[in-house]
Amino acid sequence: MKDQTVETVLEQEEKENQAAQMTNEEVEVLENNKVTEENEETESSSIEQDEVTLLNKQVEELQNRLLRVQADFDNYKRRTKQEKDELGKYANVKLIEALLPTYDNFDRAIQSALDTKNLESFVQGVQMIYKQVEDVLSKEGLEPIEAVGKPFNPEFHQAIMQVETDEFESGYVVEELQKGYKIKDRVIRPSMVKVNA
């Protein structure tokens, strides 16, 4: 029995040694796993930092682009305003150039009237100048608004007074006191009129 007890004790010791060895192996595996995890965390942290750096560069590039686009837009607005101001400043040049010969003709007509004292030629000269001005304005798109004998239209006519007459129906323009003008569809000045009541 002693032999069996010694064998049992020996077997038990061997089992404990094996258990201890397994535990050492497990400890090694655990330590290796821990080192691997730390390496993975370090690599992960390094990758995350690289991503953060990349994203920061992208944000900086986008901010620089935004600043350039904003500066370009500000320059565009300034140029457009400047061009618009210049257009407004010189918009009438074409019309004035077209009217200058008429202006010269008025000057000549006045000089002629002072020199010759001939009223008939002066009136004829003024009529020619009037026709010249009319032609220039007509070429620019100016046209008179027809009023007499037309139904009163507040978009084209400004009623100064109402009169009663049998010549026209009620609500029709009887007399034009001042001509009205329009350019295409836009009224420049409405006609001042008398309207039949």
C-alpha positions in Angstrom: 0.0 0.0 0.0 2.9 2.2 0.7 3.9 1.7 -2.9 0.5 2.8 -4.1 0.6 5.8 -1.9 4.0 6.8 -3.1 2.9 6.2 -6.7 -0.2 8.3 -6.1 1.8 11.1 -4.5 4.3 10.9 -7.4 1.5 11.0 -10.0 -0.1 13.9 -8.2 3.2 15.8 -8.1 3.7 15.1 -11.8 0.2 16.4 -12.5 0.9 19.5 -10.4 4.1 20.1 -12.3 2.3 19.7 -15.6 -0.4 22.1 -14.3 2.3 24.5 -13.2 4.0 24.1 -16.6 0.7 24.7 -18.4 0.2 27.7 -16.3 3.7 29.0 -17.2 2.8 28.3 -20.9 -0.5 30.0 -20.5 1.2 32.9 -18.8 3.6 33.2 -21.7 0.7 33.1 -24.2 -1.1 35.7 -22.1 2.0 37.9 -22.0 2.5 37.4 -25.8 -1.2 38.3 -26.3 -0.8 41.4 -24.1 2.3 42.5 -26.0 0.5 41.9 -29.3 -2.5 43.9 -28.1 -0.2 46.8 -27.0 1.5 46.7 -30.4 -1.9 46.7 -32.1 -3.0 49.7 -29.9 0.2 51.5 -30.8 -0.3 50.8 -34.5 -4.0 51.8 -34.2 -3.0 55.0 -32.4 -0.4 55.7 -35.0 -3.0 55.1 -37.8 -5.5 57.3 -36.0 -2.9 60.1 -35.7 -2.1 59.7 -39.4 -5.8 60.0 -40.2 -6.1 63.1 -37.9 -3.1 64.7 -39.6 -4.5 64.0 -43.0 -7.9 65.4 -42.1 -6.3 68.5 -40.6 -4.4 69.0 -43.9 -7.6 68.6 -45.9 -9.4 71.1 -43.6 -6.6 73.6 -44.0 -6.6 73.2 -47.8 -10.4 73.7 -47.9 -10.1 76.8 -45.7 -7.5 78.2 -48.1 -9.7 77.4 -51.1 -12.6 79.1 -49.4 -10.6 82.2 -48.7 -9.4 82.3 -52.3 -12.9 81.8 -53.7 -14.2 84.5 -51.3 -11.5 86.9 -52.4 -12.3 86.1 -56.1 -16.0 86.8 -55.4 -15.2 90.1 -53.7 -13.0 91.1 -56.7 -15.8 90.1 -59.0 -18.3 92.2 -57.1 -16.0 95.2 -57.1 -15.3 94.9 -60.9 -19.0 94.5 -61.7 -19.9 97.5 -59.6 -17.2 99.5 -61.3 -18.3 98.5 -64.7 -21.9 99.2 -63.8 -20.9 102.7 -62.6 -19.0 103.3 -65.8 -22.0 102.1 -67.9 -24.3 104.5 -66.0 -21.8 107.3 -66.3 -21.5 106.9 -70.1 -24.8 105.4 -71.0 -26.0 108.5 -72.8 -22.9 109.0 -75.0 -24.5 107.4 -78.0 -27.6 109.5 -77.8 -25.6 112.7 -77.1 -23.3 112.0 -80.1 -26.5 111.6 -82.2 -27.9 114.9 -80.9 -24.7 117.0 -81.3 -25.4 117.7 -85.0 -28.8 118.9 -84.0 -27.3 121.2 -81.4 -24.9 122.6 -84.0 -27.8 123.2 -86.3 -29.7 125.2 -83.5 -26.6 127.3 -83.1 -26.4 128.0 -86.8 -30.1 128.8 -87.0 -29.8 131.3 -84.2 -26.8 132.9 -85.8 -28.6 133.0 -89.2 -31.7 134.6 -87.6 -29.6 137.3 -86.0 -27.7 138.0 -89.2 -30.5 138.0 -91.7 -33.5 139.0 -89.7 -35.6 136.7 -92.0 -38.3 135.1 -89.8 -39.5 132.7 -92.5 -36.1 131.0 -93.1 -35.6 130.9 -89.3 -38.9 129.0 -88.8 -38.0 126.7 -91.7 -34.6 126.0 -90.1 -36.2 125.3 -86.7 -38.7 122.9 -88.3 -35.8 121.0 -90.0 -34.0 120.8 -86.6 -37.2 119.5 -85.0 -37.4 116.8 -87.6 -33.8 115.9 -87.1 -34.3 115.6 -83.3 -37.5 113.5 -83.9 -35.5 111.1 -86.2 -32.7 110.7 -83.6 -35.1 109.9 -80.8 -37.1 107.6 -83.1 -34.0 105.6 -83.9 -33.4 105.2 -80.2 -36.9 103.7 -79.9 -38.9 106.6 -78.6 -42.4 106.8 -79.9 -45.3 109.1 -79.0 -48.4 107.7 -77.2 -51.6 108.2 -79.2 -54.2 109.8 -77.1 -57.0 111.8 -78.9 -60.0 109.6 -79.8 -58.6 106.7 -77.8 -60.2 105.2 -74.6 -58.7 106.7 -71.5 -56.0 104.3 -70.2 -54.3 105.3 -66.9 -51.1 103.4 -67.9 -50.6 105.8 -70.8 -52.7 108.9 -70.0 -52.8 111.3 -67.1 -56.3 112.9 -66.8 -56.0 116.6 -66.0 -59.7 117.4 -66.3 -63.1 116.1 -67.5 -65.2 117.8 -70.1 -68.5 117.0 -71.7 -68.8 116.8 -75.4 -70.9 115.0 -78.0 -67.9 114.3 -80.3 -66.6 111.4 -78.2 -68.0 108.6 -76.1 -67.7 108.8 -72.3 -64.3 107.8 -71.1 -62.5 108.7 -74.3 -59.7 111.3 -74.6 -60.9 114.6 -76.0 -57.8 116.7 -76.1 -54.0 116.2 -75.5 -52.4 119.0 -73.5 -48.9 117.4 -73.4 -47.6 114.5 -75.5 -46.7 111.3 -73.9 -43.8 109.0 -74.9 -42.7 105.4 -74.5 -39.8 103.3 -75.4 -41.0 99.9 -76.5 -43.4 98.9 -73.7 -42.1 101.3 -71.1 -43.9 104.7 -70.6 -41.4 107.5 -70.3 -44.0 110.2 -69.8 -47.8 109.7 -69.8 -49.9 112.0 -72.0 -51.7 114.8 -70.2 -55.3 114.7 -71.4 -58.8 115.9 -71.1 -61.3 113.1 -70.8 -65.0 113.1 -71.9 -67.3 112.6 -68.8 
